[in-house]
């Protein structure tokens, strides 16, 4: 998991908009695992981000995530951007978000990434200071709570890798 901020127009006083990006690999009962990208954008740009993901085909997280026009781009082992609205919008982490070999294998195996968009405040405070097991449990509880409240959007995005 990575805790990121992004420099964007319309940001807060310091010119930074909070963004959190996390990569996970999910096992399923049948078939290969899938790669997951979880994104939280700060309140300053959340509405614009939601507009872009909805325009790309994302829906409330219930049932299977639909195919969208979004694409997750990775260069080498770094997630570089989430491209939305048929390529007209791109959101990029401010610093490196490393994609593990397992995550990349899951993304390449299916050719897609499940993307979850969560509202501001979903990320548990101090998550990065917890040990990995406790952190995963805290994040899972928070994500399930946001999903139960109808506040999470999801969709499948294409996976594009370059070895630049």
Wavefront OBJ file of the C-alpha trace (Angstrom):
o trace
v 0.000 0.000 0.000
v 1.129 3.507 -0.636
v -0.005 6.753 0.932
v 0.222 9.466 -1.703
v -0.591 13.098 -2.395
v -0.961 14.613 -5.813
v -0.264 18.150 -6.992
v -3.317 19.387 -8.893
v -5.192 22.599 -9.710
v -7.875 23.316 -7.121
v -5.829 21.811 -4.332
v -5.659 22.978 -0.756
v -3.531 25.845 0.560
v -0.335 23.844 0.180
v -1.115 22.884 -3.452
v -1.530 19.205 -2.540
v -4.631 17.043 -2.839
v -4.649 13.920 -0.711
v -4.684 10.732 -2.768
v -4.235 7.227 -1.491
v -3.457 4.328 -3.837
v -3.311 0.687 -2.762
v -2.711 -2.463 -4.778
v -4.002 -5.864 -3.693
v -4.296 -9.364 -5.130
v -7.593 -11.146 -4.449
v -8.021 -14.894 -4.644
v -11.327 -16.252 -5.951
v -12.992 -19.639 -5.540
v -12.637 -20.476 -9.239
v -10.129 -19.114 -11.707
v -6.998 -17.030 -11.376
v -6.636 -14.265 -8.782
v -7.378 -10.708 -9.790
v -5.471 -7.476 -9.323
v -7.198 -4.704 -7.421
v -6.494 -0.962 -7.256
v -8.094 1.031 -4.437
v -8.127 4.823 -4.843
v -9.173 7.533 -2.387
v -9.106 11.158 -3.565
v -9.336 14.051 -1.102
v -12.531 16.051 -0.758
v -11.272 18.940 -2.912
v -11.361 16.875 -6.117
v -13.505 13.917 -5.140
v -16.604 15.100 -7.032
v -14.594 15.652 -10.232
v -12.954 12.250 -9.838
v -16.343 10.571 -9.334
v -17.659 12.318 -12.455
v -14.732 10.869 -14.427
v -15.169 7.320 -13.126
v -18.932 7.364 -13.676
v -18.374 8.692 -17.214
v -16.006 5.737 -17.649
v -18.673 3.208 -16.639
v -18.087 2.643 -12.918
v -21.126 1.842 -10.742
v -21.939 1.396 -7.055
v -20.026 -1.577 -5.688
v -22.636 -4.310 -5.595
v -22.327 -7.532 -7.534
v -19.707 -8.003 -10.218
v -17.750 -4.917 -11.325
v -18.670 -3.886 -14.877
v -16.209 -3.404 -17.723
v -15.289 0.268 -18.124
v -13.311 2.443 -20.518
v -10.656 2.973 -17.815
v -7.076 1.740 -18.142
v -4.461 1.189 -15.438
v -0.967 1.895 -16.774
v 2.219 0.420 -15.331
v 5.808 1.110 -16.398
v 8.294 -1.469 -15.189
v 7.099 -2.140 -11.661
v 5.479 1.277 -11.019
v 1.812 2.172 -11.412
v 1.937 5.376 -13.439
v -1.681 6.413 -13.982
v -5.366 5.613 -14.049
v -6.744 6.768 -17.407
v -10.460 7.596 -17.481
v -13.188 8.886 -19.794
v -11.915 7.069 -22.850
v -8.405 8.466 -22.448
v -9.425 12.099 -21.874
v -8.584 12.194 -18.149
v -5.625 10.754 -16.255
v -4.960 10.644 -12.531
v -1.383 9.974 -11.412
v 0.203 9.240 -8.051
v 2.674 11.878 -6.901
v 5.261 9.277 -5.970
v 5.989 5.691 -6.914
v 3.307 3.091 -6.232
v 5.119 -0.208 -6.664
v 3.285 -3.073 -8.342
v 4.527 -6.409 -7.017
v 5.247 -9.264 -9.410
v 2.189 -11.084 -8.021
v -0.065 -8.074 -8.657
v 1.290 -7.677 -12.187
v 0.858 -11.401 -12.891
v -2.780 -11.227 -11.729
v -3.412 -8.121 -13.863
v -1.728 -9.634 -16.914
v -3.436 -12.998 -16.390
v -6.895 -11.460 -16.598
v -5.926 -8.450 -18.718
v -7.878 -6.268 -16.296
v -7.698 -4.618 -12.891
v -10.649 -4.222 -10.536
v -10.677 -0.578 -9.419
v -12.430 0.526 -6.232
v -13.091 4.227 -5.686
v -13.666 5.080 -2.042
v -14.832 8.359 -0.481
v -12.567 10.678 1.496
v -11.990 9.456 5.022
v -12.222 5.754 4.155
v -8.511 5.206 4.746
v -8.058 4.451 8.460
v -5.880 7.062 10.214
v -2.389 5.780 10.970
v -2.785 2.814 8.638
v 0.788 3.021 7.380
v 2.092 2.795 10.960
v 0.347 -0.533 11.651
v 1.958 -3.902 11.091
v 0.883 -5.433 7.742
v -1.695 -7.858 9.197
v -3.350 -5.269 11.432
v -3.252 -2.748 8.587
v -4.927 -5.143 6.162
v -7.628 -5.927 8.725
v -8.271 -2.234 9.459
v -8.458 -1.380 5.758
v -10.773 -4.329 5.052
v -13.158 -3.243 7.846
v -13.159 0.328 6.568
v -13.756 -0.738 2.951
v -16.609 -3.054 3.957
v -18.201 -0.275 5.995
v -17.987 2.155 3.052
v -19.345 -0.494 0.667
v -22.268 -1.277 3.022
v -23.055 2.446 3.153
v -23.255 2.541 -0.659
v -20.253 4.854 -0.911
v -17.876 2.726 -3.051
v -17.778 2.656 -6.844
v -16.178 -0.162 -8.800
v -15.380 -1.314 -12.309
v -12.830 -3.280 -14.282
v -10.145 -1.332 -16.091
v -7.846 -2.531 -18.830
v -4.233 -3.242 -17.932
v -1.462 -1.657 -19.973
v 2.183 -2.349 -19.199
v 5.248 -0.840 -20.773
v 8.817 -1.684 -19.951
v 10.144 1.820 -20.525
l 1 2 3 4 5 6 7 8 9 10 11 12 13 14 15 16 17 18 19 20 21 22 23 24 25 26 27 28 29 30 31 32 33 34 35 36 37 38 39 40 41 42 43 44 45 46 47 48 49 50 51 52 53 54 55 56 57 58 59 60 61 62 63 64 65 66 67 68 69 70 71 72 73 74 75 76 77 78 79 80 81 82 83 84 85 86 87 88 89 90 91 92 93 94 95 96 97 98 99 100 101 102 103 104 105 106 107 108 109 110 111 112 113 114 115 116 117 118 119 120 121 122 123 124 125 126 127 128 129 130 131 132 133 134 135 136 137 138 139 140 141 142 143 144 145 146 147 148 149 150 151 152 153 154 155 156 157 158 159 160 161 162 163 164
